[in-house]
Amino acid sequence: MTGSPNGSFRFRVSDTVDVPLRGVMLRLKLVEGRPALSRLEPGETIRLVGPDGERRSAEVRALSVTGGRTTQKRLERNRQLDVVISPEEARGGGRPVEIGWFVVGD
C-alpha cells in the first residue's frame, strides 16, 4: 500500500476471550480503512458500536502478542489485531461486547 496510514477505519469483532487478571481480549478484523497502529495502542480510547447502534468507549489496556510482536506492517498484512480492554468496559450496562460489534475510528 502506498502513503501513510490514517483516516477513518472499521474493525469487526470476530471473537472475545476472557484473559484472567488482564481483561477481555477482542479479536478485530479490519473491514475498511487503513488505521495507524498508534491509534489502537495501550492507553488509547476506542469506540465500540453494537449491531443495534449502541455506542460505548473503552481504553486499550494491551495488545495481544500471541502471534508475535504487533507492528504497523503486520497489521496491514494480516488486517487483524487483538486488543485487551477491561471486563467492566467489555460488559458495560450488563450487555457484553461480542461477535458482530465494531471498533470504529474517524
Secondary structure, DSSP 8 states (H G I E B T S, - for coil): --S--EEEEEEEEEEEEEETTTEEEEEEEEEEEE--GGGGSTT-EEEEE-TT--EEEEE--EE--TTS---HHHHHHH-EEEEEE-HHHHTGGG----TT-EEEE-
